[in-house]
């Protein structure tokens, strides 16, 4: 930190990771030193653990002269009126995003945009109430935005739910390619998001990434809605909708895992290049078996985030078999939740989630085993037939089972 003020004039990228025991005064001194050295950055990222007010004056003073800045990353809740105002005047600024998580403030980011501000902004990420964001989008010309990421503070709830914000996005951000929304800070009684709420977003024909995190799972995504997604988002690569809820998690709640087959039936004919799917699922073994003979697949899928989805012990084999029929050998199954959700809810039943995560890991291991066989489809059918034979008390023919496979009585 002490050497930074002596940085050479050619320095273009600066990332300040400030330790928790570092004082705000030393950071302020560093910023003044950089300002005096006439260092002109193109990219500035700051990670800090103190309130924005501690360094606001020197930061604003430094930013005023940084006319070549293209990327700025600041801690959450650093969007004060003065900081936002000066950021809006930077002619080349194309990306504003958050770096590290801080304890939330009551109002989040303060928007005070004058005419002609943020002329080059294409990617925006910060903490602001959705009502405020909706108001700003409707009053200021930000149609050039291609990526938006917002995590509203708990005080920014909307009595009418989330749909009005999506309507504003569809009307004023027609070029949007990426939308990430985290409303986990909202209280548990905030209305759950339903597929109908997402309808306005279907007007965003360029959308490639949609991520929504909320306390309650989004369920009820039927074939009709999936067909509308396929027709609207031809370039969709990432679809994550509340795979890690913190409330209303029960064995009979969630989207059926067989929805993946529905997605495949709509996505594959349209050649949608989906690479990552994240949803809260429920597993019904009988339903999976009923759909085994369908021929559609998700050949481009590389990641399946099942978050905190529940799975019973006797559903693991049929689930692995089902996934092996529609996903390629490079599929990675991700389970569990991120640290942010744990910060929001301290009463999460971690013991249950650890059990579920372990079962999904075993399911993934079985899936990998399926893919390692030379004729995986034949093997899956053979194993399922063998299981049925065992249920009827008939003898299993070991020629149906590969030599390198160890039968686990808990799985059959």
Secondary structure, DSSP 8 states (H G I E B T S, - for coil): -TTGGG--TT--EEEEE--TTS-HHHHHHHHHHHHHTT---SEEEEE-SS-GGGTHHHHHHHHHT-TT--EEEE-TT---HHHHHHHHT-TT--EEEE-S-----SSB------TT-STT--EEEE-B-HHHHHHHHHHS--TT--EEEE---GGG--TT-SHHHHHHHHHH-TT--EEEEE-TTS-TTS----GGGGGGGGG-TT--EEEEE-SB------HHHHHHHHHH-TT--EEEE-TT-SBS--TT-SEETTHHHHHHHHHHHHT----EEEE-EE--HHHHHHTTT----BTT--EEEEET----GGGHHHHHHHHHHHB-TT-EEEES--HHHHHH-TT--HHHHHHHHHHHHHHHHHHHHHHHSTTHHHHHHHHHHHHHHHHTT----GGGS-TT----TTT-
